[in-house]
Amino acid sequence: MKNYLLISALAISLQVSASIPEVSTPIQGKQIVTNDDFEFIRGHKQGKSGLTLQWKMNNNSNVQYFEVQCTYEDPMDEYSNWTVLGHVNNFVSPLNKFTDQPIYSGILNYRIVAVLKNGAGIVNSPIFTTVID
């Protein structure tokens, strides 16, 4: 059953990430652009003590900081509530990390928001989905 849920969640995640359109809509006075600036976002469970997210951007020299967000709701629904878990300063490191703890059972959806230095906007990462049992 556990494997079935994991495979189902992975299939849904792949299907959702493949259908994410380019988005350019103003939210809270900023321009949001979803594009290929993120090379990857992935997660690794830390047993029962949390989940560590790692991400890499193709070029993060113009990023002021990263905001890590999570939702248990549908990540494609514009009315889903995204909880800000924390901020990661940008040290222009190729690989960035954040550990979410504690984590609760369910289907978790994470995204990374890169806030740009020039105030021109923000860049959303692809959605990372995982199942916690």
GIRA-V739037 format. One record per run of one state. SS is the DSSP state (A for helix, B for strand, O for the rest). FROM is the first residue (numbers start at 1). TO is the last residue. If there is no record, write none. Layout:
ss=SS from=FROM to=TO
ss=SS from=FROM to=TO
This chain:
ss=O from=1 to=1
ss=A from=2 to=18
ss=O from=19 to=23
ss=B from=24 to=27
ss=O from=28 to=29
ss=B from=30 to=34
ss=O from=35 to=37
ss=B from=38 to=45
ss=O from=46 to=46
ss=A from=47 to=49
ss=O from=50 to=50
ss=B from=51 to=57
ss=O from=58 to=62
ss=B from=63 to=71
ss=O from=72 to=82
ss=B from=83 to=89
ss=O from=90 to=95
ss=B from=96 to=100
ss=O from=101 to=105
ss=B from=106 to=116
ss=O from=117 to=120
ss=B from=121 to=124
ss=O from=125 to=127
ss=B from=128 to=132
ss=O from=133 to=133
